[in-house]
Amino acid sequence: MVPLAAASAPLDSTVLVSTPENVAFDFRLAGPFTRSLALLLDFLLLGAVLIGLGIGLAFLGGAGIGFLLFIGFALVWGYGGLMEAFWNGQTLGKKALGIRVVSESGLAINAGQAMLRNVLRSADLFPPFFPGVLAMLFGSRFQRLGDLAAGTMVVLEGQRASPRPPAVHNVKDRTRERIPPQFRPDTTTIDALAAYVSSRHELSPARRNELAQILAQHFIKAWSLPPKFNPDQLLCAIYEFATVKEENRITVRRRRAVEEEPPFDGEDLQEAQVLDHLRHLEEATRESR
């Protein structure tokens, strides 16, 4: 598999990861506190398992102690690596805290990365300076030494933002000029475009072009574009155009809602109150007569 290119500087606890096809994703990084809680849960779980095994193997005497030491060594050194390798970057503690280990490219980690980052945990926690903790605090992606060596990072599960449209400026700018300014796609069209943009990097160039040609055929005909117009770039440009335009409209509406006072609510209420007072006054006048 061709490795994806990782993006650069994160914004606060968010890191931008982009693929060679210039499809970009935002990941929210898991901070040191959340990761520490997940590690504590894993240690408590391992401790409970070892205590249970110790009670169960106590009747075996020396052989039981030897077997318990072997199991303990295997769990301490193999639990994290094996769980992350075969459970999509998660241990039980990470699963409980909603975090996951991924590669710096945003892809799932492999077995080698999982084992390497867990073997180096002892170096991360080496007293008195705890270099892994210092690396997390001063690094841009909260990576400890094991993460730096394995090329991994820990992110919040389910916090990956919607893919951004490809940033191919030299093509996209020319393509956007072909999109009518009054074009306003419905929600279904935007969802379909977003689904395509999010999965295009997983397709082979031939399959991507075939699928894009099917999806873009309507726009190519409707806007009288050349038959050989790049359908992939057209769909990405339409997605960006539509989403940016929608975001601008929402921003404008919110700004107007804050700056402008609704003219009818207050006026209608005041008018109703005045009429109500007049009715009561008229009734009181009639009774007094």
N, C-alpha and C positions, 0 to 999 in steps of 0.2 A: 504494500500500500504506500502510495506517495505521501510523505509527511506534509502536513499543512503548515503554513507559515503563521507563526504567532505574531500578534500585534504588539505594540509597544506600550507606552505609558498608560497606566490605569487612572481612572478618575475616582478618587476616594477608594471605596472598596469594590469598585467595578473594573474589570479588565476587558479590553476589546481584543477578540481573536478573529483573525481573518484568514481565509483560505487562499490558495493560489488563484482561484477564480474570482477573488475579491468579494466573496460573500462574507459578511462580518457578523459576529455574534457578541453580545455582551454577557459576561458571566459575573455574578456577584461572589466575591471571595469570602470564604469563611475565616473569621478572625481568630486570634489566639485563644480567647476565652471559650468560644464554642468548641474549638478543637480540643482544648484541655478537658472540657467536660466529657467529650466523646471518648477520649483516652482513659479518663477515670472510670467511665462506665465499662469499658473493655477490661480494665484491670480488675474491677470488682467482679465482673463475670468470670474471668479466669480464676480469680481467687476462690470464688464459690465452687467452681468445678474442681479445683485442686483439693479443697477441703472435703468435698464430697467423696472424691476418689481416695483421699487419705483415710477417711473413716471406713470406706468399703474395703480397702486393702490392708488395713491394720492387722487383720488376723493372719496374714501371710508372713509376718515377721520381716526378716531382712530382705527377702525376695520382694515383698510388697513395697518396701521403702525404695529399693532399687528401681522397680517398675514405676513408682510414683515420680521419682526424680527424672526418669527418662520421659515420661509423659509431660511433666512440668517443663522440661527443656524444650520439647517439641512444640508445646503450646506457646511458650513465651516467644520463641524465635520464629515459629511458623504460622501462628494464628493470623496475625495482621496481614502478612504477605499472601497467604492462601485465600483468605476471605476477600481481600481487595482484588486478587487476580481472577477469582471465579464468581464474585458477586458484584461485578460491575463497579469496582472502586469503593466498596463499602464494607465496613465491619458492622457488628451489631450496634456498637456505640455510635458509629457514624450514621447508621440508619435511624437510630432513635433521635438523633439531633438534626437530621435532615441535611447532612452534608455528604459530599462524594469527592473522591480523588479522580482527577482527570489529567491528561497530559497537557503540557503547555500549549499544544495546538488545539485543545478542546476535544480531542478524541478520547475514547476510552483507553485506559492504561493497559499494558500487556503484563504478562507474568514477570518478566525481567524487571520492569519498573516497580512493580508491587513488592517484589522480594528485596530489591536494592534499597528502596526508601525505608523499609521496615528493619533491615539489618543494620542500617546506619542510625537507627533510633538511639542506640547506646551512646554513639558519639554526640548526638544532639543533646543528650541529658547528662553529659560528662561534667561532674562538678569540678571546681566551684563556679565556673563561668557560664555553664550551660550554653555552649555556642549555638545550638539549634534554636534556642529561645531568642537569643540576640539576633540571629539571622532573620527570624520571623518579624521581630519588632522593627528592624531597620531595613528590611527588604521591601520592594514595591508590591510583591504578591504574597506576603506572609509565608514565604517558603523557608522551611528549615533546611539543614544541610542535606538530609535525605531527599527532599524535594528537588534541591538544586542539582544533586548528583543524578537523580533519576529523570529530571525534566518533567516534574509533575507539579500540580497545585491543587488546593482543596477549595471547592466551591459549594455554594448552597444549592441543594437539589431543587429542581423545578424553578430556578430563578434565572434561567437563560432567557434573555429578551428576544423578541421577534427579530428575525434576521434583517439586517440593513441591506438595501439594494447595493449591487456592486458599484464600487467607486472607480469605474473606468471612464475617467473624465473626457478623454479625447474622443471616445465613441459615444458615450452617454449624452454629452452636450449636443452633438449633431443629431442624435436620435430624438432627443426631447423636443427639438425644433419641429419635428413632424407631428407631435401630439397637439391636437387642437386645444387652444387655451380654455375653451368652454367645456372640455371633456370632464365629466364627473361620473365615475363608475359607481355602481351600487355596492352594497356591502358584500354580496355574494362574489362579485368580480374581484374585489380587493382580497377577500379570503382565498380565492383560487390563485391569484397572483402571489400572495404571501406563501402559500403552500408550495408553489413552484420554486420561488426564490430560496426557500429554506431547504429544499431537497436537491437543487440542481447540482450542487457540488458532489453529491453521491452518485451521479450518473456519469456514464462514459460520454465523451464528446459526441459520438454518433447518436446515442440514445437521447442525450440532452437536446440535440438539434432536431431530432424527430419529434420529440414531445413539444418542444417550443414551437415548431412549425404548425402543429395542430392547434395549439392554444392561440397563436398569434395570427392565424389565418383570417379571422374575422376583422381584426384591426387593420391588417394589411389591405384587405379589400375595401373596408369602409373609408380608409383615409387615402386610398389610391397610391399606396406605396409600391416601390419596385418589387417584383416577385421574389427577387433574390435578397431582399432586405433581411439583415441579421435578426432572426426571430428571438433569439435568446436575449440580445441586448435590448430589443424592443420591449419585451415583457418586463425586464428589470427597470427600464426607464419609465414605463407606465406605472409600475408599482411605486417607484420613488415619487413620481409626479403626483400620483393619487394620494399617497400617504402624507407627503409634505403639504399638499394643498388642504387636506382634511385637518391636519394639525394646525395650520394657519387659521382656518375657519373657526376651529374650536377656541383657539387663543383669542381671536377677535371677539367672539361671542361672550367669552368669560370677561374680557376687559370691558365690554359694553355693559354687561350685567352689573359689574362693580361700579362703573363710573356713572351710569344712568339710573336714575330712580324710576321705578315703574310708575307711569303717570296715572293709571286707572285705579289701582288698589286704594291708594290714599284718598283720591278724589271721590270715588264711589262710596267709600266708608263715611267720609265727611258728609256727603249729600244724604245718605241714608239716615245718619244721626240727626241732621237738621230737620228732615221730613218727620222723623219720629218725634222730635221735640215739638214741632208744630202741631202734630196730631194730639199730643198730650195737652198742649196749651189750649187747643180748640175744645177738647172735651172738658177741661177744667173750667173754661169760660162758660160753656153751656150749663154745667152743673151749678155754677154760682148764680146763674139767672133763675 
